[in-house]
Amino acid sequence: MSFLMMTTYFAFTQEKPVEKDSFYSLSPVEVKAVRAADRAPVTKTNLSKKEIEKENLGQDLPFLLNQTPSVVIDADAGNGVGYTGIRIRGTDATRINVTLNGIPYNDAEDQGTFFVDLPDFASSVNSIQIQRGVGSSSNGAGAFGATINFSTNEINRKAYMELNNSYGSFDTWKNTLKAGSGLIGKHFTCDMRLSNISSDGFIDRAFSKLRSFYFSAAYVSNKDILRVNLFKGYEKTYQAWYGITEADLKAGNRTINYAGTEKPGEPYNNETDNYWQDHYQLFYTHYFTDHLSFNTAFFFTKGKGYYQEYRANQSYDMYHLPFPIAGTDTVFTSDFIRQLWLNNNFYGNIFSLQYHNAKTEFTIGGAYTKYEGDHFGKLIWAEHGLTGPNIWYNHDAFKNDFNSYAKLLQKFSNHWNGYIDLQYRHVKYDINGFENNPGLFIRNNYNFFNPKIGLNYSYGGWNGYLSYGFAGKEPNRDDFEAGKNQQPKPEQLSDIELGIEKRRINYNWAATFYYMKYKDQLVLTGMINDVGAYTRTNIPNSFRMGIEMQGNVQPVDWFKAGANLTLSKNKVEHFTEFIDDYDNGGQKTNNYNSTNITLSPSIVSAATISFLPFKNFEFSLLGKYVSKQYLDNTQNEGRKLNPYYVQDARAIYTFHKKFLKEANITLQVNNIFNRKYEPNGYTYNYISGGELVVNNYYFPMAGTNFMMAINLKF
């Protein structure tokens, strides 16, 4: 851990000095509407295309963000290909707002982000902005800890072609072909990408087969821009979402996979998740003057897929099927193969009107979206035959989401800027039953007013800001399944951010203090709902408080170092735990005060040291430290993830030939010290035989592994 802590002490920001607002100003209009300007009092990190390319070796999008402040990542398959997760300041993905070119991406129902449905999307991304805290008003699910905005709509003025190929451990492959026309006749441009990613995964049978396609075409004039985007993703992954038991972890069985093992003999070979997702985006921008512009976009996202399971010794009655007769005997149970389907449509419109001059930047905008989801289960095989219809549940759901906002960034003097951002959001749920509660119908409406206000001061390379933001967020679909008597309340968040930074030619540093106060946060308590399932319940008061320090230094041309360090306190003020009592029936309760929030480490740090010993060669050491995390809100030392430090190394050699604009060879070795660590897990407990039985499950990550790439730009 010495390398990480040594470089963390520098506390220099990872962003190099840039021209004022250049990252923001060069963004397309539809992206600027939801991004924060450089002088806005918002805690943020910007990643350029060049920085993204260095990290993009085939792993999922969260792994590209691993070195940014307060980020913790995980992967079901253990190597970053397939299903992955991200937390920012301890906030999980259902509370992180994600937009693609300003268009919402979070799943409308569970509000999570499934980046596995966007294979190799990073190869089409030109820039990323991560906002921590409430951030600025965006479209889609409420930001309850962070916002991630991806932009693909920048214009490539010159023709290009790229061929990117990666290979690594666990037979991991990434093949990408990109090409673009550049500006044709000063008005037309188009870009395309084809990608294929495959991996066997670190965990047994946790393979991934991922394919994607991206196409974009635009017409550009002095006053108008018209762009159409079409991108598609397909994923087939073997399920690895159960984790492993504590007993297997201690026994060294780190790659064991319980999925498919209900089948007698060899595990079922098609216990897979299968999903297709198509995105259609149409953008129109009109510049009335140099200072006034209007943008609107229409979008349609089609998702369809299922996960397939082998289930042993289940009752025909469970699937509403009559019992088969075998001779004179009635057969009550059978092995089944089933598919749980989701077929959804998500569509809508976003819009913004933007005015700016030397002192004022004013934006009004909003979005209207509609979600239509059909949930159904299909039986495709039974050991003793299917005796009736193969659909055993079919429930549709609808969600309407409207928001409007107004943002003003006003320069009062040469040094002072004021910021105000007001958003109104209306959400309507219509849910017609659930798999385990088919008679429950939900008709809920929510109205949220989300104000943000702040001040920014800048002078002589110094920049400081203070902001306050408020956000409201509706529950997820699964929260409503509890029943009429256990309906959840919406969550609320008040966020204070206080930041200071210093920028110079060869060094930068920054520090941000934050205090995020939650009311009615939804968490798992162990409580069982009306249909016998564990459900999230509202807890009155909880908070996250911390300081983020970050920085970059380059004292000489051949050496540079960057680091970030987050120290935080994440607490539930009063928590009631519910434990199943198998001896006496019902549940017992335990009460706790001031305990740590689940999966919220108090220390998160990352550091990068880069050496450039000779022309066109860069060698980097990348370190990551995460302190211990608790698996529930009881702060019980017997239910935790151990702290871990992971060291990676990367070498990049770049060269140019007459027929090549640029070529580079990259070799990255991950976890070079072969650390055994688990960044994610869960727990459930019960009382049996007069004793408390604790069941901890963990998601192990791979030991030492590598990825190498050859990237050619023509």
VOLUMRO-824677 format. One record per residue: x, y, z of N, C-alpha, C in turn. Coordinates in steps of 0.02 Angstrom, whole numbers, plus 50000, padded with zeros to 5 digits. Atoms other than C-alpha are relative to their C-alpha. Example, Ala and Ser with C-alpha at 12.3 -4.5 7.8 and 13.67 -1.06 7.14 Angstrom:
2
500454994150000506154977550390500455006050000
499584994149997506844994750357499615005550037
***
This chain:
714
500414994050000500005000050000500435006350000
499564994249993501525011450014499995004549938
500004996050061501505016949831499385004449997
500634996350004499675022149840499995005750049
500044994849950499795031650002500515005649987
499494995050015501405040349948499755004949947
500244995650053500605046949789499375003650020
500614996649977498965050849876500175006350039
499824994249959499855062949992500125006249957
499944994150043500195074049842499355003949998
500674997050005498305077149830499955005149945
500034995550057498405084749658499444997749954
500565001950043496935085249538500244996549937
499815003950058496965073049391499895003849935
500154996350061496385086249268500565005049985
499494995250019497705096049174499695006849988
500274993450016497525114749150499755000249929
500294999450067496395118349003499755007049993
500294993550012495715133848923499335000450034
500604999049961494265141149016499394996849967
500625003250022492725130048997500074996249935
499925003150066493485121348846499634993349996
500345006550001492835103948892499255001149991
500714998750002491105111148918499795003349935
500194996250059491085123148771500024995849937
499955004250059491605109948645499484994549998
500525005249998490185098448700499425002049955
500604998550039488655097148586499475003450043
500504996149964487175108048634499584995550045
500435004449961486115093348692500354997350062
499615002349943487525087948809500135005850048
499894994249958487895105448873499405001450045
500614998749961486095106348934500014996450067
500005003849938486445093149067500694999850033
499334999849970488315095849097500095006450040
499834994249959489075107849221500615003449970
499444996150026490195121849157500575000050051
499415000149958491945123649227499915004550061
500094995349944491435138549335499364999050039
500605001649961489825130649397500204996750066
499835002849935489855125949583499754992850008
500205007150001489665107349549500644995850005
499435004449993490865093549603500014995149942
500015003850063491405084949443500704997849980
499395002450032492725075449347499864999149926
500085000650072492945076549158500534995249972
499545004650035493705062849050499975001349926
499954998750071494305066448874500034993549961
499975005950043494315054548726500674996450007
499345003049994496185051748745500064996050064
499975003649937495995046848927499584993649998
500435005850007494565034948884500344994549960
499665004950043495585026548746500534996050038
499485003449963496995022348867499714994250041
500305004949955495805012648980499604994749963
500495004250036494745004448844500334994049968
499705006150025495424986948825499494994349994
500525005150007493764977548825499574999250062
500405000549940493154978949004499425004949997
500614996150001491474986649044500125007250024
499924992949986491185005349067500195001750072
499774998249932491325005649259500754999250011
499285001049991493104999049245500415005749969
499664994250029493565014149138499995006050048
500074994549952493035025349284500324998550067
499755002449935493965015849420500485004850034
499504995649970495325028849446499725006950018
500304993649983494105043349469499795000050074
500114999649928493695049649645499374996350024
500565002949962492565039749765499664994249964
500315005450039492245025549640500244993250025
499865007049986492145007049687499634995849948
500305004050053491834994149551500024992650018
500005007249990491434975549546499764996749936
500205003750060491054961849419499794993050021
500245006749983490024945949433500494994649976
499555005150029491214936249319500725000750025
499354999349968492734943149412500545003349959
499474997050042493664951049265499785006149962
500214993850031492644966049210499654999449934
500385001150061491774958249060499354996550019
500655002649980489914954749075499665004850047
500354995849952488874961149220500515003250048
499554996349955489814974649316499595005050040
500344995249958489354986949452500465005850017
499624994049980489875004249509499645003350058
500254995849945489655014149669500435006350002
499664993649994490105032449690499805003150067
500134997849931490255039149868499574994950038
500415005149969489455022649920499314999349970
500665000050032487935026449813499984994749945
500045005450050487365011549709499725002549934
500174998050069486915011649524499285002349993
500704997850006485035013949554499925007350020
500034992949980485445031149625500495004349962
499544996350043486685036349490499645001549934
500344998150062485885046049347500494999449942
499575001050058486605040949178499635002449938
500284997750063486285049749012500484998749943
499625000950062486865045948835499815005749953
500144994050040486975062348739499405003850028
500544996549967485765069748866499364996050007
500605004249998484505055548844500074995050057
499945004449941484115045249001500124992849980
499845007050013484835027649008499784995450056
500205004349945484355021249181499374996149983
500625003950008483085007149177499445003650037
500544996049972481425015749208499704996950062
500335003349944480795002649331500454999050060
499575001049941482254997349441500545005450005
499574994050001483275013149396500744998350000
499315001950006484885003249379500275001349930
499684999250066486125004449235500364993549983
499715006450021486574988549142500455001249940
499534998350053488124993149045500174994049956
499895005950041488254975148984499585000249936
500434999350060486854979948862500295005049950
499664995450045488044992848784500724997749989
499315002550007489554982148737500445004949960
499494995850034491084992548691499745007049983
500264993350013490075008648698500565005250008
499454995349988491665017048761500375001749936
499644998750063492405015548585499665005449959
500354994650036491095028048524499945006350042
500084994349955491185039848673500575004949990
499504994850008492085056448649500205003350065
499854996849936491965063048826499504997550052
500425002049943491255058948998500065005350054
499994995849940490755070249141499674996250057
500275003149940490495062849315499875005650050
500184995349948489575074049437499854996250064
500125003249936489615069049620499555004350043
500504996449963488225073749739499375000749958
500624998950037486555080349677500155002349929
499814997850067487425088849529499505004849971
500474995650035486495099049399499414996049975
500605003450023484755095149334500154996149936
499915004250058484755080949210499334996749983
500615003550020483475070049123500014992950026
500055006849977482845053549189499994999550075
500035001449929483005045849362500395005250040
499694995049959483465057549503500704998150021
499315001249978485325059149544500035000150075
500005000549927485495053049722500704998450026
499315001049979487375053049737500485001649945
499554998650056488085055149563499625000049934
500254999850069487775058349378500584998349954
499495001450051488735051049231499695001749932
500244998050065488525059249062500504998049947
499595002250057489195051148903499805003849938
500134996450062489365060548740500344996449942
499735003050061489595052748568499925004749940
500224995950057488995067348462500495005349976
499514995350026490585077348437500134998549925
499905000750073490975080248252500744998549985
499335001650025492495071748175500095003249931
499944996250062493065083748040500424996649946
499575003550048494335072147958499804992749995
500155007150010494045054947884500494995750039
499575004349960494735040647986499754992849994
500185006949990494745021948009500444997150055
499635003049945495265012048162499854992650005
500085007249987495544993748197500334998750068
499765001049932495694989448381499884992750020
500055007149981496044971748441500344999050067
499725001549934496314965748619499934992550014
500045006949977496684948848695500294999750070
499755000549933496924943648874499804993650035
500145005949959496694931349015499274997949994
500665003150003495194919749021499725000149929
500185000050071495204919448831499545005949982
500394993950012494554937248825500225003349935
499874996750065494424945248653499575006349993
500374994050021493914962548594500235001849930
499854998150069493824966648409499535005849981
500394994050016493264983948354500245002949934
499874996550063493154991848182499615006550001
500314993450002492805010548172500195003649936
499854996050059492685022148024499565006150000
500384993950006492115039747988500175003749937
499904996650064491905050347833500355006750007
499814993049994492445066847908499465004449969
500494995450031491545082247843500034999449924
500055000550073490965079447664499645006349974
500314993950025490625095547570499845005050054
500084995549943490755104647737499344999350035
500675000649970489015098347784499834993150026
500225006849982488875079447798500564996150033
499525004349967489725067147912499654993850024
500285006149972489465049247966500564996050034
499545004149961490295037348090499674993350012
500275006649986490105018748119500514996050041
499585004549961490765005148233499684993150003
500205006949989490654986148242500454997150055
499615002649944491194977248402499794993050017
500135006749975491344959648465500454998850060
499625001449939491874954948642499794993250026
500155006549972491994937648716500494998550056
499575001849945492694930448876499724993950036
500225005749959492634914448978499885002150072
500094997749932492674924649139500454996450049
499605002949946493644921349299499594994750038
500445004749965492154912749382499814994349952
500175005850040491714895149320499385001349957
500554999650049490594895349164499745007149990
500264993150004490394914349179500215003349935
499804997450065490634917048993499575005949980
500364994450030490104932548898500105000049925
499984999150072489674934448715499625006549984
500274993350007489394952748673500135002649930
499924996950066489084961348506499655006750000
500324993450004488684979348464500145003349933
499974996350062488434991148319499835007250015
500134992949990488495010148312500035003549932
500004996050061488035021848169499725006950016
500234993149990487855040748168500125003949936
499944995750059487545052948026499735006850017
500204993249983487395071748033500055004749940
499964994350047487045087047926500155006250042
499764994249962487945102747984500005006149955
499954993650034487715120747930500135005450052
499864994649952488025137748008499455000850051
500584998849957486285137948084499694993650027
500375006049983485715119948095500464993950002
499685006749997486325102648146499444994950008
500475005549997485305087148113500404993550005
499615006149990485955070548179499544994350017
500355006149982485315052848187500504994950024
499575005249971486095039348297499604993550002
500275006649992485755020848291500544995650030
499525004749972486645008948408499634994350033
500315006149978486254991148456500494996050042
499585004449961486904979048586499654993450013
500265006649984486684960548616500484996850049
499585003549952487304950848766499714993250018
500165006749973487294932548815500534998550051
499535001349946488094929248982499754994250043
500195005249953488114913949092499945003250069
500154996749936487374918749260500554998750051
499505000649946488614922249400499815004850056
500224994749954487554933249511499854997550071
500125002549933487434921849664500585001250048
499424999549958489184924849728500204993250027
499805006449969490044911549836499945000750075
500094999949928489804906650018500665001550035
499414998749960491004911250156500424993650008
499645006449992491434892750177500424998549938
499625001150061491954891249994500575005049993
499474995050004492924907450005500604998050043
499465002049955493924901250155500354993749975
499715006250025494194884450069500405001149935
499634998450061494954893249918499644998549936
500405001450060493544888849799499735006549970
500184993250020493554906449727499635000349934
500314999650066492914902049554499354996049996
500595004250002491444890949603499385004149980
500614996750024489774895349521499414995450014
500575004249982488124889049592499455000149947
500524999750052487104893949439500004993649959
500075006050041486444878949344500104993550037
499835006149964486874866549482499394996450027
500605003849981485064861849519499894994049954
500055005750046485184850449368500444994250026
499595005849979485754832849417500604999049954
499405001250040487494828449360500365006549984
499654994050021488414841749261499545006150004
500434994149998487794859849283499665001349933
500374998350061486494865749159500405004949959
499524996150041487464873049013499705006349970
500314994150029486214886548965499645004250052
500274995749946485874895349131500245007149986
499724993950028486084911749040499525005950003
500384993850008485514929749029500085002149927
500004998350071485034935048852499595006449990
500374993650005484574952948807500245003849938
499884995750058484454964048653499765007050017
500214993149988484394982948663500195004349940
499914995750059484174995048516499845007250019
500094992949985484365013948530499945003949934
500104995650058483685026348403499955007250028
499984993149977484085044848429500005004849941
500044994950052483625059848321500075006950033
499864993649970484365076948365499935005649948
500014994050042484005094148294500205006050042
499774994049966484925109948344499965005949951
500034993950040484585127548279500315005750039
499684994149971485675142748313499655006349974
500334993950020484615158448310500515005649990
499454995250003486135169248345500614996650029
499405002849968487895166748411499894998650074
500125000549928487135167748585499394995850018
500645003349985485465158748570499934993849956
500085006350037485175140548520499444995950031
500535004549978483795127648530500174993049978
499875007050016483975108848537499414995750021
500505004949981482725094748536500224993249973
499825006850020482925075948523499424995350014
500495005449990481735061448501500384993550003
499645006349992482245044148555499524994350010
500375006249989481625026348559500504994550017
499575005549978482455012148655499584993750005
500355006349999481884994448624500434994850036
499645005249964482384981048748499584993650002
500365006350000481944962748742500494994550020
499565005449981482654947548828499744996050058
500225004549947482574934248961500624996950033
499505004449973483594924149081499704993150010
500235007050003483464905249073500294996250060
499815003449939483504893849225499784992749999
500205006949986483474875449269499774999850073
500285000349932482354872749422499794992850015
500115007049984482294855749507499454999150051
500485002449950480874847149600499515005550021
500504994949985479594861049588499304997449984
500685002350007477714858949600499685002749936
500404997750057476594859649446499535005650021
500474995149975475414869749554500315007050001
499664993649999476724883549566499935003749934
500064997150067476534886249379499284999749974
500725000150017474614884649382499854994749948
500105005550047474714868149288499684994150036
500285006149970473684852449320500544994750007
499515005349988474624837549390499934994549947
500055005450049475054824449258499894993250034
500135006849976474534806249279500484995349964
499555005150027475834792649255499744993250021
500335006249983474864776349248499455001350050
500504998749947473884776149411500255005150051
499704995349952475054788649499499945007249976
500004992850015474884807549507500695002850013
499344996949993476494817149479499905007250024
500104993449971476584832549589500575004849985
499424995650011478334839149554500394997849938
499605001450059479534839949409500595004949998
499494995150018481134848049349499745004049940
500234995550053480794863149238500585004049973
499574994750028481744874549120499535005849983
500454994350008480994891849121500395006149976
499734993650022481284908949046499595005750031
500334994149972480884925349136500145005849952
499954995350056480544938148999499855007250022
500164992949996480554957048989500005002749929
500074997050067479944965848832499785007250011
500174993249982479994984748846500145005049945
499914994350044479855000948750500105006250044
499864993849963480585017348814500115005449948
499954994950052480345033148713499805006850028
500184993449976480145051848728500375005449963
499714994050030480825069148692500375003950054
499654995349957482135080448771500075006549961
499964993550034482315099048734500365004950045
499684994649962483295114348787500075006249957
499884993550031483425132748744500565003350041
499414997749965485125140148786500215006949975
499754993250015485695158248795500655001150038
499384998649965487455163648835500335006249970
499544994750021488565178948828500595000050048
499395000049959490145184348919499854999150074
500155000349928489255185249088499444995350019
500615003749984487665175149076499954993649959
500185006150034487245157349035499344997550029
500685001649977485395153049045499724994349957
500275005850035484585136448999499324998350029
500635003049979482785130749005499914993749958
500065006350036482405112948959499584995050038
500385005249968481615096649005499944993849957
500095006350036481025079748946499334997050018
500585004349986479505068648931500184993149975
499855006950020479765049948930499434995450021
500505005149984478625034848931500314993149995
499745006949997479045017048978499414995149997
500505005450005478025001648929500374993450008
499645006249987478614985249004499534994250009
500405006149994477904967848988500444994650032
499645005149963478494954949115499614993449995
500355006450004478074936749083500494994350007
499605006049991478704919349122499784994649953
500155005250050478824905248995500364993650020
499725006649990479084886749026500174996949933
499815002950065480054878148887500124992450005
499895007349993480294860648962499814998050070
500135003149935479694849449104500184992649994
499785007050001480424832449148499424995249988
500595004350007478664824949159499485003049953
500444997150050477924835549021499625006150024
500414994249985476984851949014499274998249990
500705002250001475134849549053499525005749985
500444994350014474464866649003500395005649968
499664994350030474924884048942500695001150031
499314999349975476774887948956500145007050029
499934993449969476514906049015499674999850069
500315000549934476264906249203499905006750035
500184993349977476274925049234500115004849942
499954994950053476064940349123499735006650028
500214993749968476034957849198500355005849964
499704994250032476304974349111500045005850049
499894994349958476874990749184500155006149956
499904993850037476935008949129500265005350047
499734994649960477895023949189500085006249956
499924993550034477755042049132500445004550042
499534995749964479115054449178500065006549962
499934993450030479075073149144500425004450046
499644995149960480325086149201500125006349959
499804993650030480675104349164500475003550048
499514996849957482115114649228500215006749969
499714993750021482885131949219500665000950039
499344999249969484745135049252500285006949981
499674993550012485635151749270500685000050032
499324999049977487515154049284500185007249984
499924992850009487845172649310500665002450028
499374997049978489515181649319499855006850029
500134993649966489385195749447500585004849993
499404995850006491175201949433500544995749967
499465003950031492865196349368500134993550036
499825005849960492945183549507499404996050026
500575003349968491185179149567499494997849948
500555002750041489875168049483499474997250046
500565002949963488155163549548499644994949958
500325005650036487185147949502499344998350034
500645002449975485365143249521499704995249948
500245005450043484535127649451499364997450032
500655002049973482685123949477499684994849954
500305005350039481865107749420499354997750032
500625003349980480095101049429499964993349963
500045006750030479825082449399499374996650023
500615003749985478225072349389500084992949975
499935007150016478225053349391499334996550013
500635003849993476715041949364500144992649988
499935007250006476745023149394499324996849988
500585004450009475455010749327500284992949994
499735006849999475914992849375499424995150011
500575004549999474684978849340500214993150024
499845006349969475224965149459500744998249997
499315002549994476834956049504499994992449998
499965007350004477454938349484499764996750065
500195003049936477244934549670499405003450033
500594996649972475784946349699499585002549941
500344998150062474724946149540499395004450010
500604996049990473224954649620500145007150023
499824993349976474184970349672500095004749941
499964995050053473914985349559500235006750031
499714993849974474925001349585499825005849955
500154993950036474325018549532500265005850042
499684994949959475525031349605500245005849959
499744993950031475965049249561500475003550049
499524996549959477475058749626500175006749967
499794993450023477915077149613500605002250040
499384998149967479675083049651500215007049978
499684993650015480415100549662500724999550024
499295001249986482315099549653500405006449987
499614993850009483195116349681500744999050016
499284999849986485075119349676500225007349996
499764993150000485995135449716500735000050023
499304999949980487825140149732500375006249978
499554994550017489255152549720500684997249981
499335002050021490935150949633500465006250000
499504994649999492505161649659500634997549966
499385001950033494035161349547500465006049994
499514994650006495635171649548500704997050002
499295001750000497445168849502500154992650005
499905007149996497295150149476499634996650056
500415002849946496215147849631499274999749978
500725000650014494425141849619499674996950062
500365002649942493185139149760499255000549987
500734999850009491335135349769499644997250061
500455002449948489905132249889499324999149968
500655001350031488265124249837499564996050047
500505004049965486675116949907499524997349947
500475003150046485555104749814499524995450036
500525004449972483965095249851499754995649944
500255004750050483325079749761499494995350032
500495005049980481805068449775500024994349950
499955005950042481725050849706499454995150017
500545004849991480315038449679500284993050016
499775006849988480425020249739500074996149934
499935004550057480895006149619499394995449995
500565004550011479644993749547499954994750055
500035005549951480124979749668499785002450069
500204997449935479814991149818499244999850009
500734999849996477944991449777499694993150012
500295006749995477734972549781499844998150072
500105001649929477674973249971499264999150017
500715000549985475774975349970499725006750019
500344993749987474484988650006500195003150067
499864997549932474974990150189500735001750011
499284998849992476844991850158500285004149943
499774996150057476965004550019500545004950021
499444995749982478605014250019499865007449986
500024992850012478805033050028500595002049956
499434997750040479915042849907500585002250045
499404998149963481695046749961500165007449988
499804993150006482405064149991500745000750018
499294998849988484185070749988500155007449999
499734993249998484955087350041500764999449998
499285000750013486745089849981500345006750003
499584994149996488035102950030500704998249974
499335001150029489665104049929500415006450009
499544994449990491145115249975500674997949970
499405002150034492635114649858500505005549990
499474995350015494305122949829500524996549957
499485003050041495635120049697500505005349978
499464995750024497275127349637500284996949937
499745002550064497885125749457500625003949980
499384997250026499625128649392500234995849940
499775003450061500605123449238500214992850014
499725006649988501465108549318499714996550061
500345003549946500335104449466499305002950011
500674997949981498535105449524499804996150062
500295003849944497645100749683499305002650014
500694998249985495855100849742499754996150060
500315003349943494825096649895499265002050002
500724998749996492945095049915499724996850063
500375002649942491945093250075499274999249979
500715001050016490205085850057499624997350060
500455002649948488745082350172499344998549965
500605002350034487305072150101499534997050052
500485001949949485805070750217499394996849968
500565003750029484485057450173499414999850049
500625001149962482695056550231499614994449964
500395005650027481695040350206500394996049947
499615004250046483125031550117499744992850003
500245006950004482575014250058500594995250005
499465004949989483685000150123499694993350018
500215006649978483564981550154500104999550075
499975000849927483174978050337499924992850022
500175006849983482754959550329499264999050010
500725000649992480904963350344499694996349941
500365003850051479754951450249499365003649983
500604996450021478354959050147499404995349999
500635003749999476564953150119500034993449962
499965006150040477104939849994500614995850019
499465004149975478534932950097500695001549972
499354998150030479944941950007500325005650042
499654994649966481284953150081499925006449959
500154993850035480914971250040500395005850030
499694993949974481744988150056499475004050038
500454995849961480964999350188500335006750013
499744993249988481145017850226500315000450070
499714998449936482335022850365500005007650006
500124992849995482045040450434500605004349984
499434995550007483795047750441500654996149989
499335002650014485495043650367500395005449965
499604994850032486945053550299500664997249975
499325001250024488585053150202500375006750006
499604994049991489935065650248500734998249987
499315001650014491695066450183500385005649966
499574995450037493135075150099500354996249945
499665002850059493805071349925500595004349983
499394996550020495595076249885500274996849937
499765002750063496325074449713500535004549971
499504995750028497765080649611500464996749948
499545002150053499105079449477500635004350004
499374996250001500935084449469500444997349944
499525002050051502185084249326500615004650005
499424995649989503855091549386500485000149942
499565000550059504805085549231499614996749944
500355002750058504335080049056499894992450003
500025007350002504665061649090499654996750059
500325002849940503695059649252499375003950018
500614996849975501925063249311499654995350048
500355004049950500855057349457499335003250015
500664997749983499025058749499499714995650054
500295003949946498025053249650499355003250023
500594997449966496375054949738499874995950063
500135003249936495835050849915499345002650028
500644998249969494095050649992499994997150070
500115002049930493855050050181499285001850017
500714998749991492045048250230499724996550062
500395002949946490805044250367499294999049973
500645001650031489215035450309499584996350051
500355002549941487925032550445499244999649991
500725000549988486165026350478499905001950073
500054997649931485605035750633499624995150045
500385005149962484325022650690499804994549951
500135005650045484165005350613499704994250038
500325005949971483014990650651500114994149953
499875006150038483574973450592499464994850014
500495005349994482304959650559500334993349983
499695006550010482874941450576499474994650003
500485005650000481864926050529500154995350058
499945004649944481534914850678499684993449980
500265006450023481374897050612499784995650059
500205004049942481174890150789499295001650023
500644997949972479654900250842499545003149948
500394996650051479044907550677500055007650007
499974992749999478944926050632500715002649995
499354996850004480404937850647500175003450067
499754996349943481454945050788500335006549976
499714993650019482104962850789500585001850046
499454997049962483714971250843500055007349980
499954992850013483934990150858500725002350007
499314997450001485544999550818499985007649992
499924992850008486115017550827500675001649968
499384997450031487405026350717500444994449973
499615005350032487955011550612500185001949928
499784998550068488865011650444499504997649949
500445001850054487845011350285500314994249960
499785005850038487964995250184500455002049941
499554999350058489414994150059500225007349990
499774993050003490045011650101500675000550036
499344999749967491925011450135500165007050023
499824993449973492635025550240500625002849965
499414997750038494225026450132499984997049931
499925002250069494325025449943500555004349969
499454996250028495915030349853500244996749936
499705002450062496705028749682500605004349983
499404996350018498395033849615500314997249936
499665002050062499325033549450500685003649996
499344997250014501195036149422500204998049930
499825001450069501775037549242500715002449986
499324998550021503535037149172500015000149923
499914999550072503985042748995500755000149987
499275000250003505795036848983500295001849933
499774998050066505925039448796499395001449957
500544997750044504905045848651499524994349983
500555004550021503235037248617499884994250047
500105005549953503335025848769499775002750067
500254998149934502335027348931499894993850042
500105005449952502395015849081499655002850061
500404997449944501095018049219499874994650052
500225004149944500755010649389499355002850027
500674997849979498925011349441499814996250063
500185003149937498425008049620499315001950023
500674998949974496745006549706499944997150070
500115002449932496345005349892499285001450021
500684999349973494625002349969500014996950070
500025002549931494385000550157499434995150009
500505005249988493244987650237499295002849989
500704998350013491394987650193499564995050037
500465004449966489934980550290499454997749952
500495003050045488664969050206499285001850018
500664997449982487184976250300500105006050045
499964993849962486784991150410500104998950075
499905001349929487184982750577500725001450023
499294999049985489074986350569500284994250040
499785006149967489364968450623500654997649967
499355001950026491184963050605499994993149967
500065006450031490594945750555499655000249932
500344999250065489704952650401500325005949963
499644994550032490964962850306500434997549943
499505001150051492124963950157500665002850025
499354997649977493964965350198500265005649957
499684994950042494954980450141500464996949949
499555002850051495994978149985500385005649965
499594995750042497364986149884500194996149938
499865003350063497584981749701500475004449959
499514996450039499074986549595499994997449928
499965001650071499014986849404500605003549969
499454996950037500374990949278499815000149926
500194999350070500174997349100500585003149961
499504997350045501395000448957499685001449932
500274998150066500955009648796500575002549957
499514997650049502085011448646499635002349938
500354996950056501495023048508500515001449944
499554998650056502255024348335499595002149939
500324997550061501865031648164500374997349939
499725002150064502135024747990499665004149945
500274996050054501785032347820499264998549988
500695001850014500175022647798499565000050063
500374999849938499665024647980500035007050030
500004993849962499115040448068500304998950069
499745001649934499485031948232499884992650014
500095006949977499735014648305500284999550070
499725001149934499975009148482499904992950023
500035006649969500314993148575499955001050075
500124999149929499634992048751500024993250035
500005005949957499994979048884499825002350070
500194998449932499084980049050499974993650041
500025005649954499374967949193499625002350062
500434998249943498004968749325500164995750060
499905003549937498224964049507500674996349999
499345003050010500084961149487500264996450062
499795003549939500284955749669499534994150017
500445005849994498914942549646499595000250066
500404999349939497854949349790499334996449992
500675003149998496304939449838499545005050034
500444994849972494924952249862499304999349972
500705000350018493044954149852499705007050011
500274993349992492304971449817499255000450011
500724999949994490484966149830499774993550034
500285005949967489374954149927499325001650030
500644999049966487774951850026499954994950056
500085004449944487144943150182499264999050016
500665001049969485574935250255500094995350059
499905003449937485344928150428499334997550027
500605002749970484104917750526500184996550065
499915003549937483864909450695499744992949992
500195007150004483844890450699500374996250054
499695003849946484164878450844500245004550056
499824995349947484264893350961500625004149984
499404996350018485744900650866499885004449939
500024995750058485984914650743500454997149946
499625002650057486524907850573500135005749951
499804994550045487484920350466500234997149933
499825002250068487594917650278500275005949961
499684994850039488834929050192500184997349931
499825001850069489064928550004500465005449972
499494995550025490524936349910500084999249924
499865000150072490984940749730500765001049991
499264999450006492854936849709500205002949932
499704997450061493904945949581500614995749982
499455004050026495254938149474500665001950032
499314998549980497054936649529500375003349943
499614996950053498464942049415499744998049931
500255001250067497814943749238500245005749954
499744995050046498254953549082499525001249942
500324998350064497544962248928500535003449958
499564996550046498554967348776499605002049939
500384997350056497974977548628500465002849947
499684996850057498534983048457499475004449967
500484995250027497644998748397500315003749941
499754996950061497855005348221499525005449977
500404994550025497245022248159500255001949930
499824998650070497225025347971499745006949980
***
